[in-house]
């Protein structure tokens, strides 16, 4: 039996409870797919689950040791969630993270002046470097400056795409949202009937803020609902149906324009 404190922090600090029914994994995966679909809608080249980012450097006998000695969780930890082409034409890597309302990420964070999502985003690249350095040392016998760590330096910093407990997003996630909205507007504003590309981009940014916010709030709510199972709640909750593709996205943009006109 695990005692739950008044603020419920135990749900996000206890690994045993946090991963029960895979609620946190489902939340993170849902946001990965939401960002992937947003970039696809903007016609931005994007790859989800970039397994060739670092593992291709582990070869021969070392590769056998890697799969024998490292757990699936460890192996998945060095797989960036997304790779996309940015506005400068360069491919960049990003990791999606989610943070629950608890002491570690909110009222106990340091420095307190930094938003929780930005504080978490600031550690994403460092976390990846530590994981790669560990594999360089234990599997390849080369650390520091082993091949995995050098590859990370070559591809640039891992962007921290972080979603918080109150629907807030990190600055790097916000930059990605704006980039996707601008790219979508440039491609669709005439067909969508917007008055200008700039007007369409502004409306699409508002739409994406709402869409991402609703998505992350829904997934975060599932964690709370799943927590009810631990105190005798009903486990038979159903998941809402997923979005369609092109038709649904077009309809979604049209609703954003109607909403902006006061319709």
C-alpha positions in Angstrom: 0.0 0.0 0.0 1.3 3.5 -0.9 0.1 6.5 0.9 -1.1 9.4 -1.3 -0.2 12.8 0.1 -2.8 15.6 0.0 -1.4 17.1 -3.2 -1.2 13.8 -5.0 2.5 14.2 -5.6 3.0 10.5 -5.0 1.3 9.7 -8.3 4.2 11.4 -10.1 7.2 10.6 -7.9 6.4 6.9 -7.4 7.6 4.9 -10.5 5.3 2.1 -9.4 2.2 4.2 -9.6 3.4 6.6 -12.3 3.7 3.7 -14.8 0.7 1.8 -13.7 -1.5 1.1 -16.8 1.2 3.0 -18.8 -0.7 6.3 -18.3 2.4 8.5 -18.5 3.7 6.6 -21.6 0.3 7.0 -23.3 0.3 10.7 -22.6 3.8 11.2 -24.0 3.1 9.0 -27.1 -0.1 10.9 -27.8 1.8 14.2 -27.8 4.5 12.8 -30.0 1.9 11.8 -32.6 0.1 15.1 -32.3 3.4 17.0 -33.1 4.2 14.6 -36.0 0.7 15.1 -37.5 1.0 18.9 -37.1 4.3 18.9 -39.0 2.9 16.6 -41.7 -0.1 19.0 -42.1 2.4 21.8 -42.6 4.2 19.6 -45.3 7.4 19.6 -43.2 9.5 16.4 -43.6 9.3 14.6 -40.2 10.3 11.2 -38.8 8.8 9.8 -35.7 11.0 7.5 -33.5 14.4 8.2 -35.0 16.1 4.8 -34.4 19.0 5.4 -36.7 20.2 8.5 -34.9 22.8 6.8 -32.7 22.4 3.0 -32.7 24.0 2.6 -36.1 27.3 3.4 -34.5 27.1 0.3 -32.3 28.5 -2.5 -34.5 29.9 -6.0 -34.3 30.4 -7.6 -30.9 29.6 -4.4 -29.2 26.1 -4.5 -30.7 25.5 -7.9 -29.2 26.6 -6.7 -25.8 24.4 -3.7 -26.2 21.3 -5.8 -26.7 22.2 -8.3 -24.0 23.2 -5.8 -21.2 20.9 -2.8 -21.8 17.2 -3.0 -21.1 14.6 -2.0 -23.7 13.9 1.1 -21.6 17.5 2.1 -21.8 17.7 1.4 -25.6 14.5 3.4 -26.2 16.0 6.3 -24.1 18.6 7.1 -26.9 15.9 7.2 -29.6 14.9 10.8 -30.3 11.1 11.1 -30.6 11.1 13.4 -33.7 13.4 14.7 -36.5 12.2 17.4 -38.8 13.5 20.0 -41.2 13.6 23.5 -39.7 13.0 26.8 -41.4 16.8 26.9 -42.3 16.5 23.6 -44.2 18.5 21.7 -41.5 17.3 18.5 -39.9 17.0 18.8 -36.1 16.1 16.3 -33.3 13.5 16.7 -30.5 12.3 14.8 -27.5 8.8 15.0 -26.2 8.5 15.1 -22.4 5.5 15.5 -20.0 5.6 16.7 -16.5 2.9 16.0 -13.8 2.0 18.4 -11.1 4.5 17.5 -8.3 7.2 18.8 -6.1 10.1 17.9 -8.4 8.8 19.8 -11.5 6.7 22.6 -10.0 7.0 24.1 -6.5 10.4 22.4 -5.8 12.1 23.4 -9.0 15.3 25.5 -9.3 15.5 28.2 -10.3 12.0 29.1 -9.3 11.9 32.0 -11.8 12.0 29.5 -14.7 8.7 28.0 -15.9 8.5 24.3 -15.1 8.2 23.2 -18.7 11.3 25.3 -19.7 13.3 24.0 -16.8 12.5 20.4 -18.0 13.3 21.3 -21.6 16.7 22.7 -20.5 17.7 19.2 -19.2 16.7 17.2 -22.3 19.9 17.6 -24.2 22.0 17.0 -21.0 20.0 13.8 -20.2 20.6 12.5 -23.7 24.3 13.2 -23.5 24.5 11.3 -20.2 22.8 8.3 -21.7 25.0 8.2 -24.7 28.2 8.8 -22.7 27.2 5.8 -20.5 26.9 3.5 -23.5 30.1 4.8 -24.9 31.8 3.9 -21.6 30.2 0.5 -20.8 29.6 -0.9 -24.3 32.2 0.7 -26.6 34.9 1.4 -24.0 35.4 4.9 -25.2 34.5 7.8 -22.9 34.5 10.8 -22.8 34.2 11.8 -26.4 33.1 8.4 -27.6 31.4 8.0 -31.0 27.8 8.4 -29.7 28.6 11.6 -27.8 30.5 13.0 -30.8 27.5 12.2 -33.0 25.3 14.1 -30.6 27.6 17.1 -30.8 27.5 17.0 -34.6 23.7 16.9 -34.9 23.2 19.8 -32.5 21.1 20.1 -29.3 18.1 18.0 -28.7 15.0 20.2 -28.6 13.0 19.9 -25.5 9.3 19.7 -26.5 7.7 19.7 -23.0 4.0 19.6 -22.0 2.9 20.5 -18.5 0.1 19.6 -16.1 -1.9 22.8 -17.0 -1.6 22.6 -20.7 1.5 24.9 -20.9 4.2 24.2 -23.4 8.0 24.9 -23.4 9.5 27.7 -25.5 11.0 25.2 -27.9 7.6 23.6 -28.4 6.0 27.0 -28.9 8.6 27.8 -31.6 7.8 24.5 -33.4 4.1 25.4 -33.2 4.7 28.8 -34.8 6.9 27.3 -37.5 4.2 24.7 -38.3 1.5 27.3 -38.4 3.5 29.6 -40.7 4.3 26.7 -43.0 0.7 25.6 -43.2 -0.6 29.1 -43.8 1.9 29.6 -46.7 0.5 26.5 -48.4 -3.2 26.7 -47.6 -4.3 30.3 -47.0 -5.7 30.8 -50.5 -7.6 27.5 -50.6 -8.9 28.1 -47.1 -10.3 31.5 -48.0 -8.2 33.6 -45.6 -7.7 37.3 -46.2 -3.8 37.0 -46.2 -1.1 34.6 -45.3 -0.3 36.5 -42.1 -3.9 36.4 -41.1 -4.1 32.7 -41.7 -0.9 32.1 -39.8 -2.3 34.0 -36.7 -5.5 32.0 -36.8 -3.7 28.7 -37.2 -1.4 29.4 -34.3 -4.5 30.0 -32.1 -6.0 26.8 -33.4 -2.9 24.8 -32.7 -2.6 26.2 -29.2 -6.2 25.0 -28.6 -5.6 21.6 -30.2 -2.4 20.9 -28.4 -3.8 22.2 -25.1 -7.0 20.0 -25.4 -4.9 17.0 -26.3 -2.5 17.3 -23.4 -5.3 18.1 -20.9 -7.2 15.0 -22.0 -4.2 12.7 -21.7 -3.2 14.2 -18.3 -6.8 13.6 -17.1 -6.4 10.0 -18.0 -3.6 9.7 -15.4 -6.0 11.1 -12.7 -8.8 8.7 -13.9 -6.4 5.8 -13.8 -5.5 6.9 -10.3 -9.1 6.3 -9.3 -8.5 2.6 -9.9 -6.1 2.6 -7.0 -8.9 3.9 -4.6 -11.7 1.7 -6.0 -12.7 3.8 -9.0 -14.4 2.3 -12.1 -11.7 0.9 -14.5 -14.0 0.7 -17.5 -13.3 4.1 -19.1 -13.3 4.3 -22.9 -10.9 6.3 -25.1 -12.3 9.0 -27.4 -12.1 8.3 -31.1 -9.0 9.6 -33.0 -9.0 12.3 -35.5 -9.2 11.7 -39.2 -6.6 13.1 -41.6 -7.0 15.5 -44.5 -10.8 16.2 -44.2 -10.7 16.6 -40.5 -7.7 19.0 -40.7 -9.4 21.1 -43.3 -12.6 21.2 -41.3 -10.6 22.2 -38.2 -9.0 25.1 -40.0 -12.3 26.2 -41.3 -13.7 26.3 -37.7 -10.7 28.4 -36.6 -11.6 31.0 -39.3 -15.3 30.9 -38.4 -14.4 31.3 -34.7 -12.1 34.3 -35.4 -14.9 36.0 -37.4 -17.3 35.6 -34.5 -19.4 33.0 -36.2 
